[in-house]
């Protein structure tokens, strides 16, 4: 019985301490190259162009984008570009990272606002989740007004486009209520 406990403890300890060894680590050279691509200020490139450039460096730039966004050594504009590229990867990792960024009250306000915009795009097919999450920040003293305006814009964009004058009048009446 004592041997079984020692064996179980050994297996547990091996698993507990070996997990960080198997976790994906950041290649510092590749990290700097990713940061360099996003830092290039010669052109205000579209996120899709940046993604293509990043994918020539690594098949999984999202890992480095998330790491860069969470680092303290990046400029605000570099983090904003990282977020814009991240929105092209509609994954659970992207969603969780954007939620974390929006919810981080110590993060730069501009970064949080860019994260709200990207979050809205990433979750365009899940409007309930998007709206329920963003409603939590309407009272936030830093991003509250921006969040409220974003939710109003989302609501406006989700309405059907009126096809004739009668529908336009009905829509205007509903907006006044």
Backbone as numpy.savetxt, mean C-alpha at the origin, in Angstrom:
# Nx Ny Nz CAx CAy CAz Cx Cy Cz
9.70 -40.75 28.99 8.86 -39.56 28.99 9.74 -38.30 28.99
10.81 -38.32 29.79 11.70 -37.18 29.88 12.40 -36.95 28.54
12.76 -38.02 27.87 13.43 -37.92 26.57 12.49 -37.32 25.53
11.22 -37.69 25.61 10.25 -37.15 24.67 10.11 -35.64 24.84
10.09 -35.18 26.09 9.99 -33.73 26.35 11.21 -33.01 25.82
12.40 -33.61 26.01 13.63 -32.99 25.51 13.62 -32.93 23.98
13.14 -34.02 23.37 13.08 -34.06 21.91 12.09 -33.01 21.38
10.92 -32.91 22.00 9.94 -31.92 21.58 10.47 -30.50 21.78
11.14 -30.27 22.90 11.72 -28.96 23.16 12.79 -28.64 22.11
13.61 -29.61 21.76 14.66 -29.42 20.77 14.06 -29.08 19.40
13.01 -29.81 19.01 12.36 -29.56 17.72 11.72 -28.17 17.72
11.06 -27.83 18.81 10.45 -26.50 18.91 11.50 -25.40 18.84
12.58 -25.56 19.57 13.66 -24.57 19.57 14.31 -24.46 18.19
14.49 -25.59 17.53 15.06 -25.59 16.19 14.16 -24.81 15.23
12.86 -25.06 15.30 11.92 -24.36 14.44 11.90 -22.87 14.76
11.86 -22.54 16.05 11.77 -21.15 16.48 12.98 -20.34 16.04
14.16 -20.91 16.18 15.37 -20.16 15.88 15.83 -20.30 14.43
15.30 -21.26 13.71 15.73 -21.43 12.32 14.85 -20.65 11.35
13.67 -20.23 11.78 12.78 -19.50 10.88 13.43 -18.23 10.33
14.10 -17.40 11.14 14.73 -16.22 10.58 15.81 -16.55 9.55
16.43 -17.70 9.67 17.46 -18.09 8.72 16.84 -18.31 7.35
15.63 -18.89 7.32 14.98 -19.19 6.05 14.18 -18.01 5.50
13.97 -16.99 6.30 13.23 -15.82 5.82 14.04 -15.11 4.75
13.33 -14.53 3.81 13.99 -13.84 2.71 14.71 -12.62 3.26
15.97 -12.47 2.90 16.72 -11.33 3.40 16.92 -10.32 2.27
17.18 -9.11 2.67 17.36 -8.02 1.72 18.80 -8.02 1.22
18.93 -8.07 -0.08 20.25 -7.92 -0.70 20.55 -6.42 -0.71
21.55 -5.96 0.05 21.79 -4.52 0.16 22.15 -3.86 -1.18
22.83 -4.58 -2.04 23.19 -4.01 -3.35 21.95 -3.83 -4.21
21.10 -4.85 -4.23 19.86 -4.78 -4.98 18.92 -3.72 -4.40
18.88 -3.64 -3.09 18.06 -2.63 -2.41 18.47 -1.22 -2.87
19.76 -0.97 -2.92 20.26 0.34 -3.36 19.92 0.60 -4.82
19.97 -0.43 -5.65 19.61 -0.27 -7.07 18.13 0.07 -7.22
17.29 -0.60 -6.44 15.85 -0.32 -6.47 15.62 1.13 -6.04
16.29 1.52 -4.99 16.16 2.89 -4.49 16.65 3.90 -5.53
17.69 3.55 -6.23 18.23 4.42 -7.28 17.23 4.61 -8.43
16.59 3.53 -8.84 15.58 3.62 -9.90 14.47 4.57 -9.48
14.01 4.46 -8.23 12.93 5.31 -7.75 13.39 6.74 -7.47
14.67 6.92 -7.25 15.22 8.24 -6.94 15.53 9.07 -8.17
15.54 8.45 -9.32 15.89 9.14 -10.56 14.90 10.28 -10.79
15.37 11.51 -10.65 14.48 12.67 -10.77 14.51 13.32 -12.14
15.23 12.74 -13.07 15.28 13.34 -14.40 13.91 13.33 -15.07
13.16 12.30 -14.84 11.85 12.18 -15.46 10.83 11.74 -14.42
9.66 12.31 -14.53 8.56 11.86 -13.69 7.89 10.70 -14.40
8.47 9.53 -14.23 8.00 8.37 -14.98 6.74 7.78 -14.38
5.97 7.19 -15.25 4.75 6.52 -14.84 5.11 5.27 -14.02
4.25 4.89 -13.09 4.52 3.70 -12.28 4.79 2.44 -13.11
4.09 2.30 -14.23 4.28 1.10 -15.05 5.70 1.05 -15.62
6.25 2.21 -15.99 7.62 2.28 -16.51 8.61 1.94 -15.39
8.34 2.47 -14.21 9.21 2.16 -13.06 9.15 0.67 -12.74
7.96 0.09 -12.79 7.83 -1.34 -12.53 8.64 -2.15 -13.53
8.57 -1.79 -14.80 9.33 -2.50 -15.82 10.83 -2.40 -15.56
11.28 -1.21 -15.17 12.70 -1.04 -14.86 13.11 -1.86 -13.64
12.24 -1.89 -12.64 12.54 -2.67 -11.43 12.56 -4.17 -11.72
11.67 -4.62 -12.60 11.62 -6.05 -12.91 12.82 -6.52 -13.72
13.59 -5.59 -14.27 14.86 -5.99 -14.90 15.92 -6.27 -13.84
15.72 -5.71 -12.64 16.66 -5.94 -11.53 16.32 -7.20 -10.73
15.03 -7.40 -10.50 14.58 -8.52 -9.68 13.19 -8.96 -10.14
12.93 -10.26 -10.11 11.60 -10.72 -10.51 10.52 -10.35 -9.49
10.92 -10.00 -8.26 9.95 -9.65 -7.22 10.30 -8.29 -6.61
10.04 -7.20 -7.33 10.37 -5.89 -6.77 9.47 -5.51 -5.59
8.30 -6.14 -5.46 7.39 -5.79 -4.38 8.06 -5.96 -3.01
8.84 -7.02 -2.86 9.56 -7.25 -1.60 10.44 -6.04 -1.26
11.15 -5.52 -2.24 12.04 -4.38 -2.02 11.26 -3.08 -1.86
10.15 -2.95 -2.55 9.32 -1.76 -2.41 8.75 -1.66 -0.99
8.30 -2.78 -0.47 7.77 -2.80 0.90 8.88 -2.49 1.89
10.02 -3.07 1.69 11.15 -2.81 2.58 11.54 -1.33 2.53
11.58 -0.76 1.34 11.93 0.64 1.17 10.90 1.54 1.85
9.64 1.23 1.69 8.58 2.03 2.30 8.68 2.00 3.83
9.09 0.87 4.38 9.20 0.74 5.83 10.52 1.24 6.39
11.44 1.63 5.54 12.75 2.07 6.01 12.70 3.54 6.43
13.65 3.92 7.22 13.74 5.31 7.68 14.76 6.10 6.85
15.42 5.44 5.90 16.50 6.10 5.17 16.10 6.56 3.77
14.81 6.70 3.49 14.36 7.09 2.16 13.65 8.43 2.19
13.83 9.17 1.11 13.14 10.45 0.97 11.64 10.21 0.76
10.85 11.22 1.07 9.41 11.14 0.93 9.02 10.85 -0.52
9.65 11.52 -1.48 9.26 11.32 -2.88 9.61 9.91 -3.35
10.65 9.31 -2.79 11.02 7.94 -3.15 9.98 6.97 -2.58
9.56 7.20 -1.35 8.52 6.36 -0.75 7.20 6.51 -1.51
6.88 7.72 -1.93 5.65 7.95 -2.69 5.69 7.19 -4.01
6.83 7.20 -4.67 6.96 6.44 -5.93 6.85 4.94 -5.66
7.43 4.49 -4.57 7.33 3.07 -4.22 5.87 2.67 -4.05
5.09 3.52 -3.39 3.66 3.24 -3.20 2.94 3.18 -4.54
3.25 4.12 -5.42 2.59 4.16 -6.74 2.89 2.89 -7.54
4.11 2.39 -7.42 4.45 1.15 -8.13 3.79 -0.03 -7.44
3.73 -0.01 -6.11 3.10 -1.10 -5.36 1.65 -1.31 -5.76
0.96 -0.24 -6.10 -0.46 -0.38 -6.43 -0.67 -1.22 -7.69
0.39 -1.42 -8.47 0.30 -2.27 -9.65 0.34 -3.75 -9.29
0.71 -4.05 -8.05 0.73 -5.42 -7.55 -0.42 -5.56 -6.55
-1.56 -5.95 -7.01 -2.74 -6.08 -6.15 -2.68 -7.40 -5.39
-1.83 -7.42 -4.38 -1.67 -8.62 -3.56 -2.08 -8.33 -2.13
-2.19 -9.37 -1.35 -2.50 -9.22 0.07 -1.38 -8.45 0.78
-0.14 -8.69 0.36 1.00 -7.95 0.94 0.87 -6.45 0.67
0.47 -6.11 -0.53 0.28 -4.70 -0.88 -0.81 -4.10 0.00
-1.93 -4.78 0.11 -3.04 -4.28 0.90 -2.63 -4.07 2.35
-1.98 -5.06 2.94 -1.56 -4.96 4.35 -0.54 -3.83 4.54
0.38 -3.69 3.60 1.39 -2.63 3.71 0.74 -1.26 3.61
-0.19 -1.09 2.68 -0.87 0.19 2.54 -1.72 0.49 3.78
-2.40 -0.51 4.31 -3.18 -0.31 5.54 -2.27 0.10 6.69
-1.14 -0.53 6.79 -0.19 -0.21 7.85 0.34 1.23 7.70
0.61 1.61 6.46 1.12 2.96 6.20 0.06 4.01 6.52
-1.16 3.77 6.10 -2.26 4.71 6.37 -2.46 4.83 7.88
-2.40 3.73 8.58 -2.65 3.72 10.02 -1.50 4.21 10.88
-0.34 4.40 10.29 0.85 4.83 11.04 0.84 6.34 11.23
0.40 6.79 12.39 0.28 8.23 12.64 1.63 8.95 12.69
2.72 8.20 12.82 4.04 8.85 12.82 4.63 8.95 11.41
3.94 8.39 10.43 4.41 8.47 9.04 4.11 9.86 8.48
4.87 10.29 7.52 4.69 11.56 6.85 3.27 11.64 6.28
2.62 12.80 6.42 1.23 12.96 5.97 1.08 12.74 4.47
2.04 13.21 3.69 1.97 13.02 2.24 2.01 11.54 1.88
2.85 10.79 2.56 2.96 9.34 2.31 1.64 8.67 2.66
1.03 9.06 3.75 -0.25 8.47 4.15 -1.34 8.79 3.13
-1.31 10.00 2.57 -2.31 10.38 1.57 -2.10 9.61 0.27
-0.85 9.46 -0.14 -0.57 8.66 -1.35 -1.01 7.22 -1.12
-0.80 6.71 0.08 -1.22 5.35 0.41 -2.74 5.22 0.33
-3.47 6.25 0.75 -4.94 6.23 0.65 -5.36 6.14 -0.81
-4.73 6.94 -1.66 -5.07 6.92 -3.09 -4.79 5.55 -3.70
-3.63 4.99 -3.38 -3.28 3.68 -3.92 -4.18 2.59 -3.36
-4.48 2.67 -2.08 -5.37 1.71 -1.45 -6.74 1.71 -2.14
-7.22 2.91 -2.47 -8.51 3.02 -3.16 -8.47 2.33 -4.52
-7.34 2.42 -5.21 -7.21 1.78 -6.52 -7.06 0.26 -6.38
-6.24 -0.16 -5.41 -6.01 -1.59 -5.22 -7.31 -2.30 -4.85
-8.14 -1.65 -4.05 -9.38 -2.28 -3.58 -10.62 -1.78 -4.33
-10.45 -1.36 -5.56 -11.60 -0.86 -6.33 -12.66 -1.93 -6.52
-12.26 -3.20 -6.52 -13.22 -4.29 -6.69 -13.80 -4.78 -5.38
-13.37 -4.19 -4.28 -13.88 -4.55 -2.96 -14.26 -3.27 -2.22
-15.29 -2.57 -2.69 -15.61 -1.26 -2.13 -16.00 -1.28 -0.65
-16.61 -2.35 -0.18 -17.00 -2.41 1.23 -15.77 -2.43 2.14
-14.81 -3.27 1.81 -13.59 -3.34 2.62 -12.86 -2.00 2.58
-12.76 -1.43 1.39 -12.08 -0.15 1.21 -12.73 0.94 2.05
-14.05 1.07 1.93 -14.77 2.13 2.64 -14.72 1.90 4.15
-14.93 0.68 4.59 -14.91 0.39 6.03 -13.55 0.70 6.64
-12.48 0.38 5.92 -11.16 0.67 6.45 -10.90 2.18 6.49
-11.19 2.86 5.40 -10.88 4.29 5.33 -11.72 5.13 6.29
-12.94 4.68 6.59 -13.80 5.41 7.52 -13.15 5.57 8.90
-12.26 4.66 9.24 -11.57 4.73 10.54 -10.71 5.98 10.67
-10.37 6.61 9.55 -9.43 7.72 9.57 -10.06 9.07 9.25
-11.38 9.11 9.18 -12.07 10.37 8.89 -11.83 11.39 10.01
-11.66 10.94 11.23 -11.44 11.84 12.36 -9.96 12.08 12.66
-9.07 11.46 11.91 -7.62 11.63 12.11 -7.26 13.10 11.87
-6.52 13.69 12.80 -6.25 15.13 12.69 -5.31 15.47 11.53
-4.53 14.50 11.07 -3.59 14.76 9.97 -4.19 14.46 8.61
-4.88 13.33 8.48 -5.39 12.91 7.17 -6.92 12.81 7.12
-7.59 13.27 8.15 -9.04 13.14 8.23 -9.79 13.79 7.09
-9.48 15.05 6.81 -10.17 15.76 5.73 -9.89 15.10 4.38
-8.64 14.73 4.15 -8.27 14.07 2.90 -9.02 12.75 2.76
-9.11 12.00 3.85 -9.81 10.72 3.83 -11.30 10.92 3.53
-11.89 11.90 4.19 -13.31 12.19 3.96 -13.54 12.58 2.51
-12.70 13.46 1.97 -12.82 13.87 0.57 -12.64 12.68 -0.37
-11.70 11.79 -0.03 -11.47 10.60 -0.86 -12.69 9.69 -0.86
-13.30 9.52 0.30 -14.51 8.69 0.38 -15.66 9.31 -0.42
-15.78 10.63 -0.38 -16.81 11.30 -1.17 -16.55 11.12 -2.66
-15.29 11.21 -3.07 -14.92 11.01 -4.47 -15.21 9.58 -4.91
-14.89 8.64 -4.04 -15.17 7.22 -4.34 -16.66 7.03 -4.53
-17.45 7.62 -3.63 -18.90 7.50 -3.72 -19.41 8.12 -5.01
-18.90 9.29 -5.35 -19.32 9.97 -6.58 -18.99 9.14 -7.81
-17.80 8.55 -7.83 -17.36 7.77 -8.98 -18.07 6.42 -9.10
-18.65 5.96 -8.01 -19.31 4.65 -8.05 -20.77 4.74 -8.52
-21.28 5.95 -8.62 -22.67 6.12 -9.08 -22.74 5.93 -10.58
-23.86 5.44 -11.05 -24.03 5.31 -12.51 -24.09 6.68 -13.17
-23.59 6.77 -14.37 -23.60 8.02 -15.12 -25.00 8.22 -15.70
-25.61 9.39 -15.42 -26.95 9.62 -15.93 -26.96 9.68 -17.46
-27.92 9.02 -18.06 -28.00 8.93 -19.50 -28.90 9.99 -20.12
-29.80 10.58 -19.33 -30.70 11.58 -19.89 -30.99 12.64 -18.83
-31.73 13.66 -19.20 -32.01 14.79 -18.30 -32.79 14.37 -17.06
-33.73 13.45 -17.21 -34.53 13.00 -16.07 -33.62 12.34 -15.02
-32.70 11.49 -15.46 -31.76 10.84 -14.53 -30.84 11.87 -13.88
-30.41 12.89 -14.63 -29.56 13.94 -14.06 -30.29 14.71 -12.96
-31.58 15.04 -13.20 -32.37 15.74 -12.19 -32.54 14.89 -10.94
-32.82 13.61 -11.10 -32.95 12.71 -9.95 -31.65 12.63 -9.17
-30.53 12.57 -9.86 -29.23 12.50 -9.19 -28.96 13.78 -8.41
-29.29 14.94 -8.99 -29.10 16.22 -8.29 -29.97 16.28 -7.04
-31.20 15.79 -7.12 -32.10 15.78 -5.96 -31.53 14.90 -4.85
-30.98 13.76 -5.23 -30.38 12.85 -4.24 -29.16 13.50 -3.57
-28.37 14.23 -4.34 -27.17 14.87 -3.79 -27.52 15.95 -2.78
-28.67 16.62 -2.95 -29.10 17.69 -2.05 -29.53 17.15 -0.70
-29.96 15.91 -0.65 -30.48 15.32 0.59 -29.42 15.11 1.60
